[in-house]
Amino acid sequence: MNIAIFGASGATGRLLTARCLEAGHQVTALVRTPAAFAYRDRVRVIQGSAFDPAPVRQTVGGADAVFSALGTRTPFRNANVLPRAVPLIIDAMKQTGVRRIIALGSAGALDADAALRRQSTLRRWMIRNFFMTLLKWPVAEQKAQYAALSASGLDWTMALPPMLTNTPAKGSYRIDGEALPPNASRISREDVAAFMMQQLDNPQWVRKGVYIAY
């Protein structure tokens, strides 16, 4: 398959890139600084910004599927990454006839009451306050991404993990299409990347968000 990756130079994006290459896929990655991208000699690199329609369209063109691992690296201010970038990716996919997109989201992307209904009362209170204070801006971005994908008409899937870690993969995790699993608090990027790869040919979660956690 030909895979387009946005956010390929980020922590999860690098894992997705590596897994795509290991699986024998052809990869096109949009990166700001190709010289700093570890896989620059093994993928088709498009230099540019996810906020610029031209390189976004160039990255998507000819792809069979799109991965987005975009996200803000500055959680304490409004970086406005996803509200700007995701609509451009959606528009580029529509213009080039690409249907499938698998995006990295977060457990805060949906309504908090619904997402946390499997948690204890204390955990619901703690997580809700965490989302509303320290993670206020990242949560707002994820909500914007979910809304854009939901309205896109594309064949999208959005992975909804809680806190991501850089620990080795366990190879087993819980998934739930309705709410965050009970007592879920974290999952490794490796396992999330593995799950996202599985969605390339899995119709189960098309046009849905899916919670994933240990």
C-alpha positions as CSV (number, residue, x, y, z in Angstrom):
1,M,0.0,0.0,0.0
2,N,0.9,3.6,-0.4
3,I,0.6,5.3,3.0
4,A,0.7,9.1,3.7
5,I,1.8,10.0,7.2
6,F,1.3,13.4,8.9
7,G,3.2,13.9,12.1
8,A,5.8,11.3,11.0
9,S,8.7,13.0,12.9
10,G,6.8,12.9,16.2
11,A,7.0,10.2,18.8
12,T,4.1,8.1,17.6
13,G,4.6,9.1,13.9
14,R,8.1,7.6,13.9
15,L,6.7,4.3,15.2
16,L,4.0,4.3,12.5
17,T,6.6,5.1,9.8
18,A,8.9,2.2,11.0
19,R,6.0,-0.2,11.1
20,C,4.8,0.7,7.6
21,L,8.3,0.2,6.2
22,E,8.6,-3.2,8.0
23,A,5.3,-4.2,6.5
24,G,6.6,-3.3,3.0
25,H,4.4,-0.3,2.4
26,Q,5.5,2.7,0.4
27,V,5.5,5.8,2.7
28,T,5.1,9.5,1.9
29,A,5.8,11.8,4.9
30,L,5.2,15.5,5.3
31,V,8.0,16.9,7.5
32,R,9.2,20.4,8.2
33,T,12.9,19.5,8.5
34,P,13.8,16.5,6.3
35,A,17.5,16.6,7.5
36,A,16.3,15.8,11.0
37,F,14.0,12.9,9.9
38,A,15.5,9.5,10.7
39,Y,13.7,7.8,7.8
40,R,14.4,10.4,5.1
41,D,16.4,8.0,3.0
42,R,13.7,5.3,3.0
43,V,10.5,7.3,2.4
44,R,9.2,9.9,0.0
45,V,9.7,13.1,1.9
46,I,7.6,16.2,1.3
47,Q,9.0,19.2,2.9
48,G,6.5,21.7,4.3
49,S,3.8,22.4,6.9
50,A,0.6,20.7,7.6
51,F,-0.9,24.2,7.7
52,D,-0.1,24.7,4.0
53,P,-2.6,23.2,1.5
54,A,-0.1,22.6,-1.3
55,P,2.3,20.2,0.5
56,V,-0.6,18.6,2.3
57,R,-2.3,17.8,-1.1
58,Q,1.1,16.6,-2.5
59,T,1.5,14.2,0.5
60,V,-1.9,12.7,0.1
61,G,-1.9,12.4,-3.6
62,G,-1.6,8.7,-4.7
63,A,-2.1,7.3,-1.2
64,D,-4.2,4.3,-0.4
65,A,-4.6,5.4,3.2
66,V,-3.5,8.3,5.5
67,F,-2.1,8.2,9.0
68,S,-2.3,11.3,11.2
69,A,-0.2,11.4,14.3
70,L,-0.4,15.2,14.6
71,G,-0.8,16.9,17.9
72,T,0.4,19.8,20.0
73,R,3.7,19.6,21.9
74,T,2.8,22.6,24.0
75,P,-0.1,21.5,26.3
76,F,-0.3,24.7,28.3
77,R,-1.2,27.0,25.5
78,N,-3.5,27.1,22.5
79,A,-1.2,25.8,19.7
80,N,-4.2,25.3,17.4
81,V,-2.5,22.5,15.5
82,L,-5.4,20.1,14.8
83,P,-8.1,22.6,14.1
84,R,-5.9,24.1,11.3
85,A,-4.3,20.9,9.9
86,V,-7.1,18.3,9.9
87,P,-9.5,20.2,7.7
88,L,-6.7,20.7,5.2
89,I,-6.0,16.9,5.2
90,I,-9.7,16.2,4.8
91,D,-9.9,18.6,1.8
92,A,-6.8,17.2,0.2
93,M,-8.2,13.6,0.5
94,K,-11.5,14.7,-1.1
95,Q,-9.7,16.4,-3.9
96,T,-7.5,13.4,-4.6
97,G,-10.0,10.7,-4.0
98,V,-8.4,9.1,-0.9
99,R,-11.0,7.7,1.5
100,R,-9.2,6.0,4.4
101,I,-7.7,8.0,7.4
102,I,-6.6,6.7,10.7
103,A,-5.9,9.4,13.3
104,L,-4.3,9.5,16.7
105,G,-6.7,11.2,19.1
106,S,-7.0,11.1,22.9
107,A,-9.5,9.9,25.4
108,G,-10.7,13.5,26.0
109,A,-12.0,13.9,22.4
110,L,-15.5,12.9,23.2
111,D,-18.1,14.0,25.8
112,A,-16.6,13.5,29.2
113,D,-19.7,12.1,30.8
114,A,-20.0,9.4,28.2
115,A,-16.2,8.7,28.0
116,L,-15.9,8.3,31.7
117,R,-19.0,6.4,32.6
118,R,-17.1,3.1,33.3
119,Q,-14.9,4.8,35.9
120,S,-15.5,5.2,39.6
121,T,-17.0,8.4,40.9
122,L,-13.7,9.5,42.2
123,R,-11.8,8.7,39.0
124,R,-14.5,10.5,37.0
125,W,-14.0,13.6,39.1
126,M,-10.2,13.5,38.9
127,I,-10.0,12.9,35.2
128,R,-12.6,15.5,34.3
129,N,-10.8,18.1,36.3
130,F,-7.5,17.1,34.8
131,F,-9.0,17.5,31.3
132,M,-10.5,20.9,32.2
133,T,-7.3,22.3,33.7
134,L,-3.9,21.0,32.7
135,L,-5.1,19.5,29.4
136,K,-7.6,22.2,28.5
137,W,-6.1,23.1,25.2
138,P,-5.1,19.6,23.9
139,V,-8.6,18.4,24.7
140,A,-10.1,21.2,22.8
141,E,-7.9,20.3,19.8
142,Q,-8.9,16.7,19.9
143,K,-12.6,17.6,20.1
144,A,-12.1,19.7,17.0
145,Q,-10.3,16.8,15.2
146,Y,-13.1,14.4,16.1
147,A,-15.8,16.9,14.9
148,A,-14.0,17.5,11.6
149,L,-13.5,13.8,10.9
150,S,-17.1,13.0,11.9
151,A,-18.4,15.5,9.4
152,S,-16.0,14.6,6.6
153,G,-17.8,11.7,5.0
154,L,-14.5,9.9,4.8
155,D,-13.7,6.4,6.1
156,W,-12.0,7.5,9.3
157,T,-11.0,5.9,12.5
158,M,-9.8,7.8,15.5
159,A,-7.8,6.0,18.3
160,L,-8.6,7.4,21.7
161,P,-5.9,6.5,24.2
162,P,-5.4,8.0,27.7
163,M,-1.8,9.0,28.7
164,L,0.8,7.8,26.2
165,T,4.1,6.3,27.4
166,N,7.3,5.5,25.7
167,T,7.5,2.1,27.3
168,P,7.9,-1.2,25.3
169,A,4.7,-2.7,23.8
170,K,2.9,-5.3,25.8
171,G,1.0,-6.7,22.8
172,S,-2.3,-6.8,24.7
173,Y,-4.7,-4.0,25.6
174,R,-8.4,-3.3,26.0
175,I,-10.5,-1.6,23.3
176,D,-14.0,-0.1,23.8
177,G,-16.1,1.7,21.3
178,E,-18.3,3.4,23.9
179,A,-16.1,4.5,26.9
180,L,-12.7,4.4,28.4
181,P,-12.2,0.9,30.0
182,P,-12.4,0.8,33.8
183,N,-9.4,2.1,35.6
184,A,-7.6,2.8,32.3
185,S,-4.8,5.4,32.7
186,R,-2.1,4.8,30.1
187,I,-0.8,2.8,27.1
188,S,2.5,2.7,25.3
189,R,2.8,4.4,21.9
190,E,4.1,1.2,20.5
191,D,0.8,-0.6,21.2
192,V,-1.2,2.3,19.9
193,A,0.9,2.3,16.7
194,A,0.3,-1.4,16.3
195,F,-3.4,-0.9,16.7
196,M,-3.5,1.9,14.2
197,M,-1.7,-0.3,11.7
198,Q,-4.3,-3.0,12.1
199,Q,-7.0,-0.6,11.1
200,L,-5.6,-0.4,7.5
201,D,-7.7,-3.5,6.6
202,N,-10.1,-3.7,9.5
203,P,-13.6,-2.3,8.8
204,Q,-14.8,-2.7,12.4
205,W,-14.0,0.9,13.5
206,V,-14.6,2.8,10.3
207,R,-16.3,6.1,11.0
208,K,-15.9,5.6,14.7
209,G,-13.7,6.6,17.6
210,V,-12.3,3.7,19.7
211,Y,-10.8,3.8,23.2
212,I,-7.6,1.9,23.7
213,A,-5.8,1.4,27.0
214,Y,-4.2,-1.2,29.3
